[in-house]
Amino acid sequence: MKRCVILALDGCPLTSVTGPMEILLLARRLAEDSQWQVEVVAENGRQVQSSGGLQIVAHCDIREVDSADLLIVGAIDGPYLHQARVAAPTLAWVRQLHQQGCRMVSVCTGAYVLAAAGVLDGRQATSHWSVIDWLAQQFPDCDWQPGAMLTQDGQVACSGGASAYQDMSLLLVRQYFGEAIARQVAKSVLIDLDRHSQLQYASFMPQRQHQDHLIHQVQDWLEQHVCEQFTQQDLAELINLSERQFKRRFKQAAQQTPLAYIQALRMEVAKKALETSLKQVDVIARECGYEDVRFFRQLFKRHTGLAPSEYRSKFGS
């Protein structure tokens, strides 16, 4: 008998718990494999309140689980909120299972739990694009992969955004039940087999949670003028700093170089234009500040994982 337990913490999005369970149970049925036991496990008692306020009753409490073959950690509703709320006994339980050789998987922000338990130290990992920078600050010993939909490093795997539970569950089905069953499952629940990156879904979120008022002034100016022609020296002169001083202060405050920040802002403008207009790519490139259309295309693909035409086809209105 193989035992899979899915950890559901208070505040979890329900699909991050019920989704993997339903996909694995479907695979078990299609494979006619009765050796798999799939259970939802709670942190304290058996009642779990989801992010939408609905309550679910877990099959058991973590104190009733002293061994498992596979642990899936469901997403949590904001790792910032859970920083002081994931109980020490829960993290100790995760570490114990890990030490026993249990395979571990996180869905979306559930990566926080594995990182807090030390399971991700020295391993490649991913999470939702909106929190991965914060996670990288909290857990610098993990090798965070911001654009990855899935990571797999030894016996530990992580999935990106909330809906990536589908991609992760399909990976598990493929590895435990085989390719043929995985394709049957994908067709049954309408899962795309070719999602490899979450970059195409990400939006740039500038770092503004700092106290450097001079850099705030530059960020404010860039919000209005980022597609114009200017140099980093021009930005430095806005706040009466040398270019060298400006670059150092900007990176310290915004957590990235001025050039990377400017490129990210311009790519957001380009994405919006591709989504909402029929302008030619070369026109959009020039409007975003790039005369070299070839360079613009390369930069756009680096930021989104898609060529401009592919992005328009996928997200255009």
ZAKEFI-632258 format. One line per 4 residues: number of its first residue (from 1); their letters; for each residue x negated, y negated, z negated of C-alpha. Coordinates in nm, 3 decimals. Example, Ala and Ser with C-alpha at 12.3 -4.5 7.8 and 13.67 -1.06 7.14 Angstrom:
# ZAKEFI-632258
1> as> -1.230:0.450:-0.780 | -1.367:0.106:-0.714
END
This chain:
# ZAKEFI-632258
1> mkrc> 0.000:0.000:0.000 | -0.131:-0.346:0.095 | -0.022:-0.638:-0.121 | 0.017:-0.993:0.012
5> vila> 0.108:-1.264:-0.239 | 0.212:-1.616:-0.138 | 0.147:-1.879:-0.405 | 0.430:-2.135:-0.426
9> ldgc> 0.357:-2.437:-0.645 | 0.613:-2.696:-0.753 | 0.649:-2.956:-0.480 | 0.570:-2.715:-0.198
13> plts> 0.731:-2.760:0.145 | 0.948:-2.449:0.172 | 0.839:-2.354:0.523 | 0.477:-2.321:0.412
17> vtgp> 0.593:-2.039:0.185 | 0.889:-1.884:0.361 | 0.740:-1.924:0.710 | 0.437:-1.696:0.659
21> meil> 0.653:-1.451:0.465 | 0.909:-1.420:0.745 | 0.644:-1.384:1.016 | 0.458:-1.114:0.826
25> llar> 0.779:-0.927:0.749 | 0.877:-0.946:1.116 | 0.539:-0.804:1.213 | 0.580:-0.526:0.956
29> rlae> 0.918:-0.437:1.103 | 0.796:-0.446:1.464 | 0.494:-0.234:1.376 | 0.710:0.002:1.169
33> dsqw> 0.451:-0.030:0.894 | 0.599:0.019:0.548 | 0.261:-0.013:0.378 | 0.283:-0.393:0.350
37> qvev> 0.435:-0.560:0.043 | 0.488:-0.935:0.072 | 0.581:-1.133:-0.242 | 0.615:-1.496:-0.344
41> vaen> 0.438:-1.570:-0.671 | 0.492:-1.873:-0.896 | 0.262:-2.058:-1.132 | 0.479:-2.057:-1.444
45> grqv> 0.776:-1.825:-1.472 | 0.963:-1.758:-1.150 | 1.139:-2.087:-1.076 | 0.976:-2.310:-0.813
49> qssg> 1.111:-2.650:-0.712 | 1.028:-2.735:-0.352 | 0.945:-3.079:-0.213 | 1.306:-3.125:-0.105
53> glqi> 1.439:-3.048:-0.452 | 1.564:-2.699:-0.368 | 1.474:-2.429:-0.615 | 1.357:-2.084:-0.519
57> vahc> 1.310:-1.778:-0.736 | 0.972:-1.614:-0.687 | 0.926:-1.239:-0.698 | 0.681:-1.269:-0.987
61> dire> 0.453:-1.490:-1.195 | 0.076:-1.506:-1.143 | 0.032:-1.329:-1.477 | 0.199:-1.026:-1.322
65> vdsa> -0.055:-1.012:-1.037 | -0.398:-0.879:-1.129 | -0.500:-0.772:-0.779 | -0.402:-0.835:-0.416
69> dlli> -0.532:-0.772:-0.066 | -0.426:-1.110:0.070 | -0.345:-1.442:-0.099 | -0.170:-1.717:0.097
73> vgai> -0.159:-2.057:-0.076 | 0.137:-2.264:0.040 | 0.111:-2.638:0.101 | 0.149:-2.887:-0.183
77> dgpy> 0.327:-3.221:-0.168 | 0.027:-3.454:-0.175 | -0.302:-3.326:-0.319 | -0.353:-3.668:-0.481
81> lhqa> -0.053:-3.597:-0.704 | -0.165:-3.244:-0.780 | -0.516:-3.342:-0.878 | -0.428:-3.323:-1.246
85> rvaa> -0.138:-3.079:-1.215 | -0.277:-2.753:-1.080 | -0.316:-2.565:-1.406 | -0.658:-2.436:-1.505
89> ptla> -0.521:-2.080:-1.549 | -0.397:-2.090:-1.188 | -0.740:-2.187:-1.058 | -0.897:-1.917:-1.277
93> wvrq> -0.651:-1.664:-1.132 | -0.747:-1.765:-0.777 | -1.117:-1.730:-0.862 | -1.054:-1.387:-1.017
97> lhqq> -0.880:-1.259:-0.704 | -1.158:-1.403:-0.489 | -1.425:-1.228:-0.696 | -1.235:-0.901:-0.651
101> gcrm> -1.263:-0.936:-0.273 | -0.909:-1.057:-0.202 | -0.879:-1.229:0.135 | -0.762:-1.591:0.097
105> vsvc> -0.567:-1.823:0.327 | -0.443:-2.178:0.275 | -0.162:-2.354:0.458 | -0.206:-2.728:0.518
109> tgay> -0.275:-2.909:0.188 | -0.293:-2.577:0.006 | -0.664:-2.604:0.090 | -0.686:-2.831:-0.215
113> vlaa> -0.617:-2.534:-0.442 | -0.886:-2.317:-0.282 | -1.133:-2.605:-0.293 | -1.055:-2.684:-0.657
117> agvl> -1.109:-2.317:-0.742 | -1.451:-2.326:-0.575 | -1.352:-2.076:-0.307 | -1.435:-2.314:-0.020
121> dgrq> -1.782:-2.415:-0.142 | -2.026:-2.378:0.146 | -1.751:-2.264:0.384 | -1.586:-2.418:0.685
125> atsh> -1.237:-2.540:0.599 | -0.958:-2.758:0.733 | -0.636:-2.918:0.615 | -0.384:-3.175:0.736
129> wsvi> -0.556:-3.454:0.928 | -0.412:-3.724:0.699 | -0.581:-3.591:0.382 | -0.898:-3.430:0.508
133> dwla> -1.113:-3.740:0.452 | -0.992:-3.756:0.092 | -1.061:-3.386:0.046 | -1.411:-3.432:0.186
137> qqfp> -1.476:-3.699:-0.079 | -1.340:-3.480:-0.357 | -1.513:-3.160:-0.246 | -1.834:-3.250:-0.061
141> dcdw> -1.969:-2.894:-0.090 | -1.706:-2.773:0.161 | -1.777:-2.792:0.533 | -1.459:-2.973:0.641
145> qpga> -1.357:-2.949:1.007 | -1.117:-3.244:1.067 | -0.997:-3.148:1.414 | -0.957:-2.776:1.363
149> mltq> -0.613:-2.616:1.367 | -0.761:-2.309:1.199 | -1.090:-2.219:1.034 | -1.209:-1.875:0.935
153> dgqv> -1.525:-1.825:0.734 | -1.573:-1.473:0.607 | -1.275:-1.368:0.397 | -1.138:-1.723:0.370
157> acsg> -0.923:-1.905:0.628 | -0.747:-2.243:0.636 | -0.483:-2.395:0.861 | -0.428:-2.762:0.945
161> gasa> -0.090:-2.937:0.944 | 0.224:-2.791:0.789 | 0.348:-2.626:1.108 | 0.007:-2.463:1.149
165> yqdm> 0.134:-2.191:0.917 | 0.263:-2.041:1.242 | -0.085:-2.031:1.395 | -0.235:-1.891:1.075
169> slll> 0.038:-1.631:1.033 | -0.008:-1.521:1.392 | -0.382:-1.487:1.333 | -0.309:-1.263:1.034
173> vrqy> -0.062:-1.057:1.238 | -0.320:-1.014:1.513 | -0.586:-0.901:1.267 | -0.369:-0.671:1.055
177> fgea> -0.120:-0.539:1.311 | -0.295:-0.581:1.647 | -0.266:-0.796:1.959 | 0.048:-0.629:2.098
181> iarq> 0.249:-0.697:1.781 | 0.112:-1.053:1.766 | 0.246:-1.122:2.116 | 0.585:-0.977:2.026
185> vaks> 0.601:-1.196:1.717 | 0.495:-1.507:1.913 | 0.772:-1.448:2.166 | 1.029:-1.377:1.895
189> vlid> 0.969:-1.697:1.698 | 0.856:-1.915:1.993 | 0.499:-1.982:1.881 | 0.254:-2.128:2.133
193> ldrh> -0.057:-1.914:2.163 | -0.285:-2.194:2.279 | -0.290:-2.444:1.991 | -0.654:-2.481:1.888
197> sqlq> -0.680:-2.839:1.765 | -0.476:-3.084:1.560 | -0.665:-3.386:1.697 | -0.387:-3.448:1.949
201> yasf> -0.138:-3.497:1.663 | -0.358:-3.715:1.443 | -0.324:-4.090:1.399 | -0.612:-4.309:1.287
205> mpqr> -0.564:-4.426:0.929 | -0.813:-4.709:0.855 | -0.978:-4.702:0.515 | -0.842:-5.011:0.338
209> qhqd> -0.863:-4.887:-0.022 | -1.178:-5.082:-0.101 | -1.252:-5.413:-0.272 | -1.480:-5.578:-0.015
213> hlih> -1.279:-5.886:0.085 | -1.522:-5.976:0.366 | -1.476:-5.640:0.534 | -1.100:-5.675:0.485
217> qvqd> -1.124:-5.998:0.686 | -1.300:-5.816:0.970 | -1.043:-5.536:0.962 | -0.762:-5.791:0.977
221> wleq> -0.927:-5.959:1.276 | -0.978:-5.627:1.456 | -0.610:-5.538:1.420 | -0.532:-5.839:1.643
225> hvce> -0.833:-5.849:1.875 | -0.980:-5.498:1.897 | -0.932:-5.468:2.274 | -1.111:-5.795:2.350
229> qftq> -1.479:-5.819:2.445 | -1.704:-5.885:2.144 | -2.021:-5.753:1.985 | -2.099:-5.633:1.637
233> qdla> -2.307:-5.949:1.600 | -1.988:-6.148:1.664 | -1.814:-5.959:1.383 | -2.105:-6.023:1.149
237> elin> -2.090:-6.396:1.224 | -1.720:-6.400:1.133 | -1.816:-6.340:0.772 | -2.159:-6.508:0.776
241> lser> -2.368:-6.193:0.745 | -2.659:-6.066:0.948 | -2.572:-5.779:1.182 | -2.774:-5.540:0.968
245> qfkr> -2.599:-5.649:0.646 | -2.261:-5.626:0.818 | -2.315:-5.271:0.945 | -2.428:-5.153:0.603
249> rfkq> -2.137:-5.316:0.416 | -1.880:-5.207:0.672 | -1.983:-4.842:0.655 | -1.989:-4.849:0.277
253> aaqq> -1.637:-4.996:0.261 | -1.463:-4.830:0.557 | -1.644:-4.495:0.536 | -1.751:-4.513:0.902
257> tpla> -1.964:-4.728:1.128 | -1.813:-5.039:1.290 | -1.852:-4.880:1.634 | -1.665:-4.562:1.534
261> yiqa> -1.394:-4.774:1.369 | -1.349:-4.991:1.680 | -1.334:-4.687:1.908 | -1.072:-4.521:1.685
265> lrme> -0.854:-4.834:1.688 | -0.882:-4.862:2.067 | -0.787:-4.496:2.111 | -0.468:-4.561:1.913
269> vakk> -0.383:-4.843:2.156 | -0.456:-4.612:2.449 | -0.238:-4.335:2.307 | 0.054:-4.572:2.262
273> alet> 0.017:-4.694:2.622 | 0.011:-4.338:2.753 | 0.316:-4.247:2.545 | 0.528:-4.547:2.640
277> slkq> 0.419:-4.667:2.986 | 0.338:-4.541:3.334 | 0.023:-4.750:3.371 | -0.270:-4.590:3.551
281> vdvi> -0.548:-4.459:3.328 | -0.802:-4.704:3.469 | -0.569:-4.994:3.385 | -0.524:-4.867:3.029
285> arec> -0.901:-4.824:2.997 | -0.964:-5.187:3.092 | -0.684:-5.312:2.866 | -0.849:-5.124:2.579
289> gyed> -1.183:-5.291:2.647 | -1.356:-5.030:2.865 | -1.469:-5.114:3.218 | -1.630:-4.770:3.252
293> vrff> -1.327:-4.546:3.304 | -1.537:-4.229:3.296 | -1.668:-4.320:2.951 | -1.313:-4.403:2.837
297> rqlf> -1.192:-4.058:2.947 | -1.478:-3.888:2.761 | -1.411:-4.092:2.448 | -1.038:-4.024:2.463
301> krht> -1.092:-3.649:2.491 | -1.340:-3.655:2.203 | -1.077:-3.823:1.982 | -0.771:-3.624:2.087
305> glap> -0.895:-3.299:2.237 | -0.697:-3.382:2.554 | -0.763:-3.570:2.876 | -0.548:-3.887:2.911
309> seyr> -0.327:-3.718:3.172 | -0.278:-3.414:2.948 | -0.190:-3.637:2.653 | 0.068:-3.827:2.863
313> skfg> 0.219:-3.503:2.986 | 0.255:-3.375:2.629 | 0.366:-3.691:2.446 | 0.489:-3.936:2.710
317> s> 0.845:-4.059:2.681
END
